[in-house]
């Protein structure tokens, strides 16, 4: 076992955090993989959790002797992909293996508000040497098998796919947007890059495609060459739109990742280039340095682009969007490099992990980086956990603020978890998972659950000592994937459910009275969407300017944190104020929706596809609309007063 140490350079810092951190520890770990070496390694590439604390992840896997958490699984070719789920307590739930001949890719796993699972990728179908399987739980059972044909036959060559499962792993639908008669030469120009799914289940899928017809004729791409598009599908698998992006790559793609701000639709792209990658052109300008970050509106309009300084090999590896539209960017940096006005500094010559926070206006709030005595891998994953931001990576020896992780020289890497205050970037703690000397273990993904626990995923070479009861062993060639929980044994413990109502003060002052209406809590925090916060239970806030603000309340107890947000339109118009006072609750709703208004209003409820479901008129006061006959999902409630003023309210049916 490697000798390594977690040091606090100031003794009072250790004492300060002792009470809050003492109960937190590595709770459990699971691992899996095959007997063979897999290109890109067997590793947990993407992690997420649902409202019940269940964990979902994806990993590339090999074919021989494949297992996950001790459960044997059927694989198909030399490199497949596994989607798997583990409970909050570390119990295996289910897994699905997807595999074609080769060149398969799934990068990101996503969930909607109803805990449905989405994944997008591409599979290799340009050879007559094998089928593509979408496996079920039991060996020999499949959700579907995609057939193959000879290279010269223009059928069965669709490559791109978007798939939806429910929280129990049952496939809901599979979409392959390319034409049935697409030729092999055209299919080879199609690539799936990334996907982001919003709470309503709309998937925003980044793809490269050649000219042609897609989505059963719903979209025709007339642009020459291969171009980037964002395909949008709704929760039922209906194609909605295709949006072109002014980003061009050569035949060798750079490394990049995409995140979407579901509040305003802004898309962020961060990555890096190398000498082996051709030109990267964004909005007509060639990226001249190694690291780039770009933003586009939801309609594809370019907003801005940032690069690092010339001559440095820094990189962006991961990004995360918070509910207040803050963007967290992590990667690898070098002493003296600059990015968005910040200069990275280190007393040593090695590269180091960094993380930055960029606000909704596109300016830098803070940046922080480690100092590394020996090399440390780039940030592998970023997540938000209440008022913390957590990252993971692999490390040799490093110092971050007043904390350090050390081990003997030339012993490889161990897995690292670092936690920061998301308000100012101050480091809270460093911890690790030890491995054996001479092996290279990495944290490659991270997420948090509603109970305040972290989950770290990655890859390991030999042995991981998660805790005294849990030792993970990789007994074959190459790496195995792992997922480990850091926190407390609180899976049966529930965090409070946040909610609030509001009323207006005087029309002339844009004053609002906020009343917390959720569950009991230990701590509360308000964010009014204009840079002002409050820790009062029922604050009064006056907006400086009229406009729309995303107002959020976050509450926490010993079991975790929850947040509730509403978009509030601050206006000096009396009738608009009355429209803002219309409230629909509870939301999410189970059976009956209460509608409260100061005046008589008409209402219409629509499905996500725009189909009218129910309509009517209600008197001033509180009226009830029965929704017990509706299926669970997202709906749109449009209300209108006698003057024609309208408002749309998103309604979630349990």
C-alpha positions, 0 to 999 in steps of 0.5 A: 500500500502506498504511503501518503499523507493528508496535511493541513498546513495551519493547525487551526484550519484542521480544528475548524473543519473537524466537526463538519468533516469527521462524520464524512468518509469513504462509505463504499466502492464498486468496480467492474471491467473485463479481462482485456485491455480496452482502448481509452481504458475501462473507466467511469466516464460520466456520473449522475444521481437521481432524486432518490440517491441512485447513481448512474454511470457509463464506461467503455468495456471489453468483451471477455469476463465482463462484470460490474459489482460482481454481476456477470454481463454479456458483451459483444465486441472488443469495445462496448459501452455499459450504462449501469446503476447503483443504489445510494447504499452501494447495491447493484441495481441494473446495467445495459451493454451497448455494442457494435463491431468497433468505434462505438462511443457514448460520452455523457449520461443524463437524467430528467426531473422524472429520473429517466436516463438518456444517452447519445452516441454512435455505433460502427455499422460500416462492416458486414462483420457483426450486428449492434446489440442493445442488451437487457439485464439477462444474457441473451435478451436484447432491447433491439439488435441492429442488423448489418449489410455489405459495404456496397448496400445503402441500408442498415448504415445509420450510426447516430443514436439517442436512447431513453431508459426509465429509472429501472433500466427499461428502454423507452425509445431509440432514435437514429436520425440518419436516413434509412438509405444513407451510404457507408461513405456518408455515415462515416462522416457522422459523429456524436459528441455530447448531449445535455438533457433538461429537467423536462426531458428535452435532449440537446444533442451535439452531432457532426453530420454531412448534407442529407435528410434526417429525422424521417424528413423533418430536417434537411441539411444543405450545408456543404461538408461536415458541420456541427448541429444541435439536434433537439428531441423532446421527452417522447423522442419527437424531433423538434429542431436542428441548430447549426453552430459556427464551429469547424474542425478538421478531420481530427477533432479536438478534445472538447465538451459541451454544457447547456444552461437550461435556464437561458439556453446558452451552450458552452464549449470548452476544450483544447487542441494539440499539434496533432489536431487541425485548425479549430475555427469558431465564428470565423476566427481560428483558435490560436492557442491550446485552450478555448472556451466559447458560448452560443445562444440557443439559436446558434448565435455566437456570443464570445470566445476566450483562449489562454496565452500563447505558448502554454499547453493548458487545457479545459477538460470538464465543465458544470452549470449551476442553477444560478447560471454560474459556469465552473470550468476545470482543466490543467494549467501551467505557471504563468499562463493567463485565462480571462484576466487571471494568471495561474501561479505555481512555485513548481514547473509541473502542470496542475489542476485548476478550477474557475467560476464564470458568472452569468454575465460571462466574466470571471468570478474566481480561479484557483489552482494547485501547486504540484511537486510531481505531475498531477492529472487534469480535473476529471470531473466537476459537480456542485454539492449544496454550497460546495463545488467538488472536483476529482483527478489523479495525483502524485504530490500536490498542495492546494491552499493550506492542504496537501496530499503527499506520497513517496516519489515515483509511486504513480497516481492516487485518486483525489477529491477536492472540495471548495466553497463555491462562493469564493473558491476557498478550498475546504478539504482534500481527500484521496483513495489509496492504491498500490505503489507503481500504479496509475489510478485516476478520478475521471467523473464526479457527482453529488446526491440530494443527501450531500454525498459525493460519488467519484468514478474513475479507473484503477490499475491494481488495488484501491483501498476504499476503506477498511471494509472495501478493497477493490481489485483489478486482476486482469490486463488494463484498467478497471472502472470504479465508483466510490461514495464519500459522505455519510450513511444517510440513504434513508434520510431525506433533505427538506423540500424547498418552496416559496411564494411571493407577493409584491410590495408597492408598484413603484419600487419593484419590491417583493415579499418572499415567504418560505413555504417548504419543509423545515430546515437547518439553514436557508439561503436566497439568491435573487438572480441579481447578485443579491443574496439573503439568509433570512427566512422570509426576506423582502427584496427590491429589484433595481431594474425591471426585468426577469430574475431567476429567484432561488431558495436553497435549504439544508438539513443533516440529510442534504440540500434542495433548491427551488427556483422561479422566474419572476418578472419585475415590472412597474405595470400594475396589470403585469404585477397582477399576472405575476401574482397568479400562483399554481401549486403544488408544483410538482402536482399529484392530483389537484392543482390549485390556481390562485389569482386576484382577478378572473382569468382563463387558463389552458393546459398543453402537453409538451407537444402543444396539444390542448388538454383542458381549459376553463375560467376561474374566479378571483381567489383559489380554484382547483384543476383536477389533473389526476387523469394525466400521465407523469411528465411536463405540461405548460399552463397558459393563463390570461386576464381580461386585458389580454395579459398572458403568462406561461407556467411550467407544471410537473405532474408526478 
